[in-house]
Amino acid sequence: MLIYGKEIRESVKERLKKTAQEMQLSMTIVQVGDEGPSGAYINGIRSFARDVGIEVTVLNFSDQISEAELLKKIDELNNEPALTGIMLQKPLPAHINADLIVNSIDYHKDVEGIHPFNLGRLLTKEPVVKPTTPKAVIRMIKDHNIEIEGQKVTIIGRSTILGGPLAVMMTAENATVTVCHTRTRNLVQEIKNADIVVAALGKMNFVTADMIKEDGVIIDAGINFDENGKMMGDVHPDARAKAKIASAVPGGVGMITVAELFDNLRILGEKN
């Protein structure tokens, strides 16, 4: 059975509409260059913002901008009192240190939940804005009444914005978590042992039908584009068909991720 994120997205959207009427919220997206998939994601954010009545500004800089110039602009945004949240659209050009730019964002305005301060607070279980895609994964699972507590969860991918934080968040939900990566031994067996598999490595159709069990749940958090520009997940369609429950791509986790971004903006607005 395929599960989708549209109803969840619409539910979050309705709540945010009410919040936007009661609280002034605004977000600035910092984009360097104009990569195709990045533009599509930003357009999705703009559309969501229009629907809920929240101001979103996109600052698009040339891919020739220097690191120092970009840092200066981030500092200016940090000091804008009326600005609720800052989002850094990736990827950045090779000459710019992405970690340095992320670290320069005031964590009070870190709408994506990826600043080291906010990531660190995940470990201490303090109230915090959490990374948007991991939030979307957990919301999708819970809202479809899939049990997490006590389940064996295997996450494929260990990035600092998806796999790593998701492992911490799943552990907080009392799951038993295994994080797999390129050097994992017996990867197929680790995946087959899982009650819930989350594919989060960014490799198109990486998870095949022979890797999963028929009564399992598989959540595809991968976003890839084939040679025709079609969005594809990390999970092969045959694997989705074999699983008891599988998230759709497109129309699954990605539908919720933008909603979680604005939910984080709400949290920042309430805290500030």
C-alpha positions as protocol buffer text, in pm:
chain_id: "A"
residue {
  index: 1
  type: MET
  ca { x: 0 y: 0 z: 0 }
}
residue {
  index: 2
  type: LEU
  ca { x: 131 y: 342 z: -95 }
}
residue {
  index: 3
  type: ILE
  ca { x: 95 y: 626 z: 153 }
}
residue {
  index: 4
  type: TYR
  ca { x: 99 y: 994 z: 63 }
}
residue {
  index: 5
  type: GLY
  ca { x: 170 y: 1324 z: 231 }
}
residue {
  index: 6
  type: LYS
  ca { x: -94 y: 1553 z: 80 }
}
residue {
  index: 7
  type: GLU
  ca { x: -352 y: 1522 z: 358 }
}
residue {
  index: 8
  type: ILE
  ca { x: -87 y: 1580 z: 624 }
}
residue {
  index: 9
  type: ARG
  ca { x: 45 y: 1882 z: 434 }
}
residue {
  index: 10
  type: GLU
  ca { x: -304 y: 2030 z: 407 }
}
residue {
  index: 11
  type: SER
  ca { x: -368 y: 1975 z: 777 }
}
residue {
  index: 12
  type: VAL
  ca { x: -47 y: 2157 z: 873 }
}
residue {
  index: 13
  type: LYS
  ca { x: -131 y: 2430 z: 622 }
}
residue {
  index: 14
  type: GLU
  ca { x: -469 y: 2499 z: 782 }
}
residue {
  index: 15
  type: ARG
  ca { x: -310 y: 2536 z: 1125 }
}
residue {
  index: 16
  type: LEU
  ca { x: -45 y: 2769 z: 987 }
}
residue {
  index: 17
  type: LYS
  ca { x: -306 y: 2989 z: 821 }
}
residue {
  index: 18
  type: LYS
  ca { x: -454 y: 3057 z: 1164 }
}
residue {
  index: 19
  type: THR
  ca { x: -109 y: 3121 z: 1312 }
}
residue {
  index: 20
  type: ALA
  ca { x: -21 y: 3367 z: 1035 }
}
residue {
  index: 21
  type: GLN
  ca { x: -332 y: 3568 z: 1120 }
}
residue {
  index: 22
  type: GLU
  ca { x: -222 y: 3599 z: 1481 }
}
residue {
  index: 23
  type: MET
  ca { x: 154 y: 3638 z: 1442 }
}
residue {
  index: 24
  type: GLN
  ca { x: 381 y: 3822 z: 1197 }
}
residue {
  index: 25
  type: LEU
  ca { x: 613 y: 3563 z: 1042 }
}
residue {
  index: 26
  type: SER
  ca { x: 870 y: 3607 z: 766 }
}
residue {
  index: 27
  type: MET
  ca { x: 1143 y: 3398 z: 608 }
}
residue {
  index: 28
  type: THR
  ca { x: 1436 y: 3476 z: 380 }
}
residue {
  index: 29
  type: ILE
  ca { x: 1583 y: 3211 z: 152 }
}
residue {
  index: 30
  type: VAL
  ca { x: 1948 y: 3257 z: 56 }
}
residue {
  index: 31
  type: GLN
  ca { x: 2024 y: 3098 z: -282 }
}
residue {
  index: 32
  type: VAL
  ca { x: 2358 y: 3102 z: -463 }
}
residue {
  index: 33
  type: GLY
  ca { x: 2336 y: 3023 z: -833 }
}
residue {
  index: 34
  type: ASP
  ca { x: 2026 y: 2876 z: -993 }
}
residue {
  index: 35
  type: GLU
  ca { x: 2037 y: 2498 z: -1008 }
}
residue {
  index: 36
  type: GLY
  ca { x: 1720 y: 2349 z: -1157 }
}
residue {
  index: 37
  type: PRO
  ca { x: 1603 y: 2126 z: -867 }
}
residue {
  index: 38
  type: SER
  ca { x: 1676 y: 2407 z: -619 }
}
residue {
  index: 39
  type: GLY
  ca { x: 1452 y: 2639 z: -815 }
}
residue {
  index: 40
  type: ALA
  ca { x: 1170 y: 2386 z: -813 }
}
residue {
  index: 41
  type: TYR
  ca { x: 1197 y: 2346 z: -435 }
}
residue {
  index: 42
  type: ILE
  ca { x: 1196 y: 2721 z: -380 }
}
residue {
  index: 43
  type: ASN
  ca { x: 891 y: 2760 z: -602 }
}
residue {
  index: 44
  type: GLY
  ca { x: 716 y: 2503 z: -383 }
}
residue {
  index: 45
  type: ILE
  ca { x: 803 y: 2705 z: -74 }
}
residue {
  index: 46
  type: ARG
  ca { x: 675 y: 3025 z: -233 }
}
residue {
  index: 47
  type: SER
  ca { x: 348 y: 2857 z: -327 }
}
residue {
  index: 48
  type: PHE
  ca { x: 298 y: 2725 z: 27 }
}
residue {
  index: 49
  type: ALA
  ca { x: 377 y: 3070 z: 169 }
}
residue {
  index: 50
  type: ARG
  ca { x: 113 y: 3234 z: -51 }
}
residue {
  index: 51
  type: ASP
  ca { x: -145 y: 2979 z: 60 }
}
residue {
  index: 52
  type: VAL
  ca { x: -86 y: 3042 z: 431 }
}
residue {
  index: 53
  type: GLY
  ca { x: -20 y: 3417 z: 413 }
}
residue {
  index: 54
  type: ILE
  ca { x: 344 y: 3423 z: 521 }
}
residue {
  index: 55
  type: GLU
  ca { x: 604 y: 3652 z: 367 }
}
residue {
  index: 56
  type: VAL
  ca { x: 895 y: 3476 z: 196 }
}
residue {
  index: 57
  type: THR
  ca { x: 1183 y: 3662 z: 31 }
}
residue {
  index: 58
  type: VAL
  ca { x: 1437 y: 3492 z: -194 }
}
residue {
  index: 59
  type: LEU
  ca { x: 1783 y: 3646 z: -219 }
}
residue {
  index: 60
  type: ASN
  ca { x: 1953 y: 3499 z: -523 }
}
residue {
  index: 61
  type: PHE
  ca { x: 2325 y: 3565 z: -552 }
}
residue {
  index: 62
  type: SER
  ca { x: 2562 y: 3496 z: -838 }
}
residue {
  index: 63
  type: ASP
  ca { x: 2759 y: 3173 z: -808 }
}
residue {
  index: 64
  type: GLN
  ca { x: 3067 y: 3398 z: -823 }
}
residue {
  index: 65
  type: ILE
  ca { x: 2993 y: 3558 z: -487 }
}
residue {
  index: 66
  type: SER
  ca { x: 3280 y: 3528 z: -242 }
}
residue {
  index: 67
  type: GLU
  ca { x: 3253 y: 3347 z: 89 }
}
residue {
  index: 68
  type: ALA
  ca { x: 3323 y: 3673 z: 273 }
}
residue {
  index: 69
  type: GLU
  ca { x: 3043 y: 3853 z: 89 }
}
residue {
  index: 70
  type: LEU
  ca { x: 2798 y: 3576 z: 166 }
}
residue {
  index: 71
  type: LEU
  ca { x: 2895 y: 3575 z: 533 }
}
residue {
  index: 72
  type: LYS
  ca { x: 2839 y: 3951 z: 545 }
}
residue {
  index: 73
  type: LYS
  ca { x: 2490 y: 3909 z: 401 }
}
residue {
  index: 74
  type: ILE
  ca { x: 2404 y: 3637 z: 653 }
}
residue {
  index: 75
  type: ASP
  ca { x: 2519 y: 3869 z: 932 }
}
residue {
  index: 76
  type: GLU
  ca { x: 2288 y: 4142 z: 801 }
}
residue {
  index: 77
  type: LEU
  ca { x: 1996 y: 3900 z: 801 }
}
residue {
  index: 78
  type: ASN
  ca { x: 2081 y: 3786 z: 1155 }
}
residue {
  index: 79
  type: ASN
  ca { x: 2042 y: 4145 z: 1268 }
}
residue {
  index: 80
  type: GLU
  ca { x: 1706 y: 4212 z: 1104 }
}
residue {
  index: 81
  type: PRO
  ca { x: 1470 y: 4211 z: 1405 }
}
residue {
  index: 82
  type: ALA
  ca { x: 1156 y: 4161 z: 1195 }
}
residue {
  index: 83
  type: LEU
  ca { x: 1293 y: 3851 z: 1021 }
}
residue {
  index: 84
  type: THR
  ca { x: 1176 y: 3525 z: 1181 }
}
residue {
  index: 85
  type: GLY
  ca { x: 1376 y: 3263 z: 991 }
}
residue {
  index: 86
  type: ILE
  ca { x: 1665 y: 3214 z: 748 }
}
residue {
  index: 87
  type: MET
  ca { x: 1694 y: 2924 z: 508 }
}
residue {
  index: 88
  type: LEU
  ca { x: 2011 y: 2839 z: 316 }
}
residue {
  index: 89
  type: GLN
  ca { x: 1934 y: 2668 z: -14 }
}
residue {
  index: 90
  type: LYS
  ca { x: 2194 y: 2406 z: -105 }
}
residue {
  index: 91
  type: PRO
  ca { x: 2407 y: 2310 z: -285 }
}
residue {
  index: 92
  type: LEU
  ca { x: 2655 y: 2596 z: -266 }
}
residue {
  index: 93
  type: PRO
  ca { x: 2941 y: 2649 z: -511 }
}
residue {
  index: 94
  type: ALA
  ca { x: 3259 y: 2453 z: -438 }
}
residue {
  index: 95
  type: HIS
  ca { x: 3453 y: 2763 z: -333 }
}
residue {
  index: 96
  type: ILE
  ca { x: 3215 y: 2827 z: -42 }
}
residue {
  index: 97
  type: ASN
  ca { x: 3234 y: 2625 z: 280 }
}
residue {
  index: 98
  type: ALA
  ca { x: 2872 y: 2525 z: 340 }
}
residue {
  index: 99
  type: ASP
  ca { x: 2933 y: 2431 z: 705 }
}
residue {
  index: 100
  type: LEU
  ca { x: 3084 y: 2772 z: 772 }
}
residue {
  index: 101
  type: ILE
  ca { x: 2780 y: 2946 z: 625 }
}
residue {
  index: 102
  type: VAL
  ca { x: 2537 y: 2730 z: 822 }
}
residue {
  index: 103
  type: ASN
  ca { x: 2730 y: 2800 z: 1142 }
}
residue {
  index: 104
  type: SER
  ca { x: 2711 y: 3174 z: 1074 }
}
residue {
  index: 105
  type: ILE
  ca { x: 2329 y: 3173 z: 1084 }
}
residue {
  index: 106
  type: ASP
  ca { x: 2184 y: 3285 z: 1418 }
}
residue {
  index: 107
  type: TYR
  ca { x: 2043 y: 2961 z: 1561 }
}
residue {
  index: 108
  type: HIS
  ca { x: 1738 y: 3157 z: 1677 }
}
residue {
  index: 109
  type: LYS
  ca { x: 1658 y: 3203 z: 1305 }
}
residue {
  index: 110
  type: ASP
  ca { x: 1762 y: 2856 z: 1189 }
}
residue {
  index: 111
  type: VAL
  ca { x: 1435 y: 2754 z: 1024 }
}
residue {
  index: 112
  type: GLU
  ca { x: 1579 y: 2427 z: 887 }
}
residue {
  index: 113
  type: GLY
  ca { x: 1701 y: 2306 z: 1228 }
}
residue {
  index: 114
  type: ILE
  ca { x: 2051 y: 2234 z: 1094 }
}
residue {
  index: 115
  type: HIS
  ca { x: 2266 y: 2471 z: 1302 }
}
residue {
  index: 116
  type: PRO
  ca { x: 2506 y: 2277 z: 1529 }
}
residue {
  index: 117
  type: PHE
  ca { x: 2341 y: 2430 z: 1836 }
}
residue {
  index: 118
  type: ASN
  ca { x: 1998 y: 2301 z: 1737 }
}
residue {
  index: 119
  type: LEU
  ca { x: 2133 y: 1963 z: 1626 }
}
residue {
  index: 120
  type: GLY
  ca { x: 2312 y: 1930 z: 1960 }
}
residue {
  index: 121
  type: ARG
  ca { x: 1991 y: 1998 z: 2152 }
}
residue {
  index: 122
  type: LEU
  ca { x: 1835 y: 1694 z: 1987 }
}
residue {
  index: 123
  type: LEU
  ca { x: 2068 y: 1479 z: 2196 }
}
residue {
  index: 124
  type: THR
  ca { x: 1959 y: 1642 z: 2519 }
}
residue {
  index: 125
  type: LYS
  ca { x: 1589 y: 1615 z: 2426 }
}
residue {
  index: 126
  type: GLU
  ca { x: 1532 y: 1987 z: 2476 }
}
residue {
  index: 127
  type: PRO
  ca { x: 1255 y: 2169 z: 2290 }
}
residue {
  index: 128
  type: VAL
  ca { x: 1407 y: 2269 z: 1959 }
}
residue {
  index: 129
  type: VAL
  ca { x: 1342 y: 2325 z: 1592 }
}
residue {
  index: 130
  type: LYS
  ca { x: 1421 y: 1993 z: 1432 }
}
residue {
  index: 131
  type: PRO
  ca { x: 1552 y: 1921 z: 1082 }
}
residue {
  index: 132
  type: THR
  ca { x: 1261 y: 1936 z: 842 }
}
residue {
  index: 133
  type: THR
  ca { x: 1291 y: 1609 z: 651 }
}
residue {
  index: 134
  type: PRO
  ca { x: 1337 y: 1391 z: 962 }
}
residue {
  index: 135
  type: LYS
  ca { x: 1033 y: 1568 z: 1109 }
}
residue {
  index: 136
  type: ALA
  ca { x: 841 y: 1488 z: 792 }
}
residue {
  index: 137
  type: VAL
  ca { x: 940 y: 1121 z: 807 }
}
residue {
  index: 138
  type: ILE
  ca { x: 822 y: 1080 z: 1164 }
}
residue {
  index: 139
  type: ARG
  ca { x: 501 y: 1275 z: 1106 }
}
residue {
  index: 140
  type: MET
  ca { x: 421 y: 1058 z: 803 }
}
residue {
  index: 141
  type: ILE
  ca { x: 472 y: 740 z: 1003 }
}
residue {
  index: 142
  type: LYS
  ca { x: 268 y: 855 z: 1302 }
}
residue {
  index: 143
  type: ASP
  ca { x: -15 y: 1007 z: 1103 }
}
residue {
  index: 144
  type: HIS
  ca { x: -59 y: 677 z: 920 }
}
residue {
  index: 145
  type: ASN
  ca { x: -86 y: 499 z: 1257 }
}
residue {
  index: 146
  type: ILE
  ca { x: 238 y: 304 z: 1213 }
}
residue {
  index: 147
  type: GLU
  ca { x: 391 y: 202 z: 1545 }
}
residue {
  index: 148
  type: ILE
  ca { x: 745 y: 326 z: 1612 }
}
residue {
  index: 149
  type: GLU
  ca { x: 799 y: 226 z: 1974 }
}
residue {
  index: 150
  type: GLY
  ca { x: 978 y: -107 z: 2002 }
}
residue {
  index: 151
  type: GLN
  ca { x: 1024 y: -141 z: 1626 }
}
residue {
  index: 152
  type: LYS
  ca { x: 1351 y: -216 z: 1451 }
}
residue {
  index: 153
  type: VAL
  ca { x: 1427 y: 86 z: 1233 }
}
residue {
  index: 154
  type: THR
  ca { x: 1702 y: 81 z: 973 }
}
residue {
  index: 155
  type: ILE
  ca { x: 1808 y: 415 z: 826 }
}
residue {
  index: 156
  type: ILE
  ca { x: 2012 y: 403 z: 508 }
}
residue {
  index: 157
  type: GLY
  ca { x: 2225 y: 719 z: 507 }
}
residue {
  index: 158
  type: ARG
  ca { x: 2401 y: 911 z: 781 }
}
residue {
  index: 159
  type: SER
  ca { x: 2402 y: 1275 z: 666 }
}
residue {
  index: 160
  type: THR
  ca { x: 2403 y: 1548 z: 930 }
}
residue {
  index: 161
  type: ILE
  ca { x: 2071 y: 1688 z: 808 }
}
residue {
  index: 162
  type: LEU
  ca { x: 1876 y: 1366 z: 754 }
}
residue {
  index: 163
  type: GLY
  ca { x: 2006 y: 1024 z: 855 }
}
residue {
  index: 164
  type: GLY
  ca { x: 2195 y: 1135 z: 1165 }
}
residue {
  index: 165
  type: PRO
  ca { x: 1922 y: 1351 z: 1321 }
}
residue {
  index: 166
  type: LEU
  ca { x: 1654 y: 1100 z: 1225 }
}
residue {
  index: 167
  type: ALA
  ca { x: 1840 y: 827 z: 1416 }
}
residue {
  index: 168
  type: VAL
  ca { x: 1835 y: 1044 z: 1728 }
}
residue {
  index: 169
  type: MET
  ca { x: 1468 y: 1130 z: 1683 }
}
residue {
  index: 170
  type: MET
  ca { x: 1370 y: 767 z: 1623 }
}
residue {
  index: 171
  type: THR
  ca { x: 1559 y: 664 z: 1936 }
}
residue {
  index: 172
  type: ALA
  ca { x: 1364 y: 926 z: 2129 }
}
residue {
  index: 173
  type: GLU
  ca { x: 1049 y: 752 z: 2002 }
}
residue {
  index: 174
  type: ASN
  ca { x: 1181 y: 429 z: 2164 }
}
residue {
  index: 175
  type: ALA
  ca { x: 1271 y: 253 z: 1841 }
}
residue {
  index: 176
  type: THR
  ca { x: 1578 y: 31 z: 1810 }
}
residue {
  index: 177
  type: VAL
  ca { x: 1779 y: 205 z: 1541 }
}
residue {
  index: 178
  type: THR
  ca { x: 2045 y: 85 z: 1299 }
}
residue {
  index: 179
  type: VAL
  ca { x: 2218 y: 338 z: 1074 }
}
residue {
  index: 180
  type: CYS
  ca { x: 2363 y: 195 z: 753 }
}
residue {
  index: 181
  type: HIS
  ca { x: 2606 y: 355 z: 510 }
}
residue {
  index: 182
  type: THR
  ca { x: 2850 y: 276 z: 231 }
}
residue {
  index: 183
  type: ARG
  ca { x: 3077 y: 72 z: 460 }
}
residue {
  index: 184
  type: THR
  ca { x: 2808 y: -131 z: 632 }
}
residue {
  index: 185
  type: ARG
  ca { x: 2872 y: -505 z: 613 }
}
residue {
  index: 186
  type: ASN
  ca { x: 2580 y: -728 z: 512 }
}
residue {
  index: 187
  type: LEU
  ca { x: 2373 y: -426 z: 412 }
}
residue {
  index: 188
  type: VAL
  ca { x: 2096 y: -633 z: 256 }
}
residue {
  index: 189
  type: GLN
  ca { x: 2053 y: -838 z: 573 }
}
residue {
  index: 190
  type: GLU
  ca { x: 2045 y: -526 z: 791 }
}
residue {
  index: 191
  type: ILE
  ca { x: 1764 y: -389 z: 575 }
}
residue {
  index: 192
  type: LYS
  ca { x: 1573 y: -717 z: 575 }
}
residue {
  index: 193
  type: ASN
  ca { x: 1587 y: -732 z: 955 }
}
residue {
  index: 194
  type: ALA
  ca { x: 1404 y: -400 z: 987 }
}
residue {
  index: 195
  type: ASP
  ca { x: 1039 y: -343 z: 1062 }
}
residue {
  index: 196
  type: ILE
  ca { x: 1073 y: 10 z: 922 }
}
residue {
  index: 197
  type: VAL
  ca { x: 1328 y: 110 z: 658 }
}
residue {
  index: 198
  type: VAL
  ca { x: 1403 y: 475 z: 585 }
}
residue {
  index: 199
  type: ALA
  ca { x: 1596 y: 535 z: 264 }
}
residue {
  index: 200
  type: ALA
  ca { x: 1785 y: 862 z: 298 }
}
residue {
  index: 201
  type: LEU
  ca { x: 2103 y: 838 z: 93 }
}
residue {
  index: 202
  type: GLY
  ca { x: 2024 y: 1020 z: -231 }
}
residue {
  index: 203
  type: LYS
  ca { x: 2088 y: 737 z: -477 }
}
residue {
  index: 204
  type: MET
  ca { x: 1813 y: 669 z: -727 }
}
residue {
  index: 205
  type: ASN
  ca { x: 1648 y: 324 z: -701 }
}
residue {
  index: 206
  type: PHE
  ca { x: 1918 y: 205 z: -460 }
}
residue {
  index: 207
  type: VAL
  ca { x: 1681 y: -9 z: -252 }
}
residue {
  index: 208
  type: THR
  ca { x: 1562 y: -303 z: -459 }
}
residue {
  index: 209
  type: ALA
  ca { x: 1292 y: -564 z: -397 }
}
residue {
  index: 210
  type: ASP
  ca { x: 1538 y: -831 z: -282 }
}
residue {
  index: 211
  type: MET
  ca { x: 1646 y: -607 z: 7 }
}
residue {
  index: 212
  type: ILE
  ca { x: 1315 y: -585 z: 191 }
}
residue {
  index: 213
  type: LYS
  ca { x: 1061 y: -813 z: 354 }
}
residue {
  index: 214
  type: GLU
  ca { x: 699 y: -826 z: 244 }
}
residue {
  index: 215
  type: ASP
  ca { x: 549 y: -725 z: 579 }
}
residue {
  index: 216
  type: GLY
  ca { x: 783 y: -428 z: 622 }
}
residue {
  index: 217
  type: VAL
  ca { x: 735 y: -53 z: 604 }
}
residue {
  index: 218
  type: ILE
  ca { x: 958 y: 155 z: 381 }
}
residue {
  index: 219
  type: ILE
  ca { x: 977 y: 534 z: 386 }
}
residue {
  index: 220
  type: ASP
  ca { x: 1155 y: 692 z: 91 }
}
residue {
  index: 221
  type: ALA
  ca { x: 1314 y: 1026 z: 182 }
}
residue {
  index: 222
  type: GLY
  ca { x: 1531 y: 1039 z: -129 }
}
residue {
  index: 223
  type: ILE
  ca { x: 1496 y: 1308 z: -393 }
}
residue {
  index: 224
  type: ASN
  ca { x: 1668 y: 1238 z: -724 }
}
residue {
  index: 225
  type: PHE
  ca { x: 1603 y: 1338 z: -1084 }
}
residue {
  index: 226
  type: ASP
  ca { x: 1650 y: 1116 z: -1386 }
}
residue {
  index: 227
  type: GLU
  ca { x: 1781 y: 1229 z: -1725 }
}
residue {
  index: 228
  type: ASN
  ca { x: 1433 y: 1355 z: -1817 }
}
residue {
  index: 229
  type: GLY
  ca { x: 1398 y: 1564 z: -1502 }
}
residue {
  index: 230
  type: LYS
  ca { x: 1149 y: 1325 z: -1344 }
}
residue {
  index: 231
  type: MET
  ca { x: 1163 y: 1303 z: -964 }
}
residue {
  index: 232
  type: MET
  ca { x: 1268 y: 962 z: -837 }
}
residue {
  index: 233
  type: GLY
  ca { x: 1325 y: 820 z: -490 }
}
residue {
  index: 234
  type: ASP
  ca { x: 1594 y: 600 z: -339 }
}
residue {
  index: 235
  type: VAL
  ca { x: 1356 y: 301 z: -352 }
}
residue {
  index: 236
  type: HIS
  ca { x: 1291 y: 107 z: -670 }
}
residue {
  index: 237
  type: PRO
  ca { x: 921 y: 82 z: -764 }
}
residue {
  index: 238
  type: ASP
  ca { x: 938 y: -300 z: -734 }
}
residue {
  index: 239
  type: ALA
  ca { x: 1053 y: -264 z: -373 }
}
residue {
  index: 240
  type: ARG
  ca { x: 768 y: -26 z: -294 }
}
residue {
  index: 241
  type: ALA
  ca { x: 524 y: -274 z: -446 }
}
residue {
  index: 242
  type: LYS
  ca { x: 663 y: -559 z: -234 }
}
residue {
  index: 243
  type: ALA
  ca { x: 645 y: -379 z: 102 }
}
residue {
  index: 244
  type: LYS
  ca { x: 333 y: -386 z: 316 }
}
residue {
  index: 245
  type: ILE
  ca { x: 341 y: -6 z: 337 }
}
residue {
  index: 246
  type: ALA
  ca { x: 560 y: 229 z: 132 }
}
residue {
  index: 247
  type: SER
  ca { x: 569 y: 605 z: 87 }
}
residue {
  index: 248
  type: ALA
  ca { x: 514 y: 742 z: -261 }
}
residue {
  index: 249
  type: VAL
  ca { x: 767 y: 944 z: -462 }
}
residue {
  index: 250
  type: PRO
  ca { x: 669 y: 1202 z: -560 }
}
residue {
  index: 251
  type: GLY
  ca { x: 384 y: 1285 z: -326 }
}
residue {
  index: 252
  type: GLY
  ca { x: 524 y: 1139 z: -5 }
}
residue {
  index: 253
  type: VAL
  ca { x: 780 y: 1277 z: 239 }
}
residue {
  index: 254
  type: GLY
  ca { x: 861 y: 1572 z: 14 }
}
residue {
  index: 255
  type: MET
  ca { x: 503 y: 1696 z: 36 }
}
residue {
  index: 256
  type: ILE
  ca { x: 538 y: 1722 z: 412 }
}
residue {
  index: 257
  type: THR
  ca { x: 891 y: 1864 z: 427 }
}
residue {
  index: 258
  type: VAL
  ca { x: 786 y: 2211 z: 311 }
}
residue {
  index: 259
  type: ALA
  ca { x: 503 y: 2210 z: 566 }
}
residue {
  index: 260
  type: GLU
  ca { x: 754 y: 2121 z: 840 }
}
residue {
  index: 261
  type: LEU
  ca { x: 973 y: 2412 z: 729 }
}
residue {
  index: 262
  type: PHE
  ca { x: 686 y: 2651 z: 797 }
}
residue {
  index: 263
  type: ASP
  ca { x: 601 y: 2470 z: 1121 }
}
residue {
  index: 264
  type: ASN
  ca { x: 959 y: 2541 z: 1231 }
}
residue {
  index: 265
  type: LEU
  ca { x: 905 y: 2906 z: 1135 }
}
residue {
  index: 266
  type: ARG
  ca { x: 601 y: 2908 z: 1364 }
}
residue {
  index: 267
  type: ILE
  ca { x: 807 y: 2765 z: 1650 }
}
residue {
  index: 268
  type: LEU
  ca { x: 1078 y: 3029 z: 1599 }
}
residue {
  index: 269
  type: GLY
  ca { x: 814 y: 3302 z: 1596 }
}
residue {
  index: 270
  type: GLU
  ca { x: 662 y: 3176 z: 1921 }
}
residue {
  index: 271
  type: LYS
  ca { x: 1002 y: 3155 z: 2089 }
}
residue {
  index: 272
  type: ASN
  ca { x: 1108 y: 3501 z: 1980 }
}
